Amino acid sequence: MFKLRLSLLAALCALSVSFVFAQEDKPKPEPAKPQAIVASKTVKFGTVKAADGSVTKALKATDLVGAKKLVGKDGAFAGTVVKVFSPSSNGLVILNFDKNYRNALTAVLRVKNYADFPDMQSLKGKHVLISGKFEDFKGSPEVVLTKPDQLKFIVE
């Protein structure tokens, strides 16, 4: 019985070692290119007047309570982009509407849609209307951008 257990243990160790070496042989995926590099040069964001009903009925970007009620539903929010953040993996671009991102909604652009949008870095400091389905990300509401017409500049 002892020899059988020892044989099983040796076999498991050998499998573990071969699994570790097999993992090391896999090439690591290359990080995505920054959105600014692959951004569309022809697509432009639309505009909407501040007095338009779509703007006046939209949530404020800081209305997290109202946004949580809209999770799973279509809606809109308005605010000024304070920061355009992209992690080092370049896997997404996040629009923050407050210096502390936890105090406001976010809009997220994923890498698969980068080329469909103009350079998102140009949005810093701009007053915008974001529309789309509200989603929950780890307890925080956000809107995922998949089409450029979900984002409009708010003009007087």
Phi, psi and omega in degrees: 000319180297319180295323179295316179295319179296319178296318179296317179298316179297320179295318178296319178297316180298318178297318180298315180296315180294327178294317180298314180293325178295322179294322181291333181285338182289133178290142178283140179294143178286144177295151179293157175287148177302146183302323181300330181284321183262002183300148177294137177265351184252334181282136177237148174284146177280179177231160177213140180287146181300331181276354181296145180303327180295332179274315183293332179272347183289151173293154169283148182301338181269000181275074182291326180296313178297321180294323179297330178288341181263359181303128182091357181237160175280146179189192181211155172218155181235146178181176178259129180290117181269325183210142172247112187246136174224123179294166184300337179287345184058023182282348177196165175236132181243128174266120178258141184246016175204151179304321174261105186304338181288344183268003183208166175294163173231156171242137187236134174244124181266158187305325182295343180250006183308311186289347180277350186242151170294173180301116184289338179297337181288353184274347183302128179086358182268142177272120187227160173248125179249131178230155179147189180279130177281131179238159177258126174238104179052043177089357179246133179284145178208165173241128178269126181271124178238342180223140182301335182286359175281349181235126179227142173286136177266123181240156179284000000 
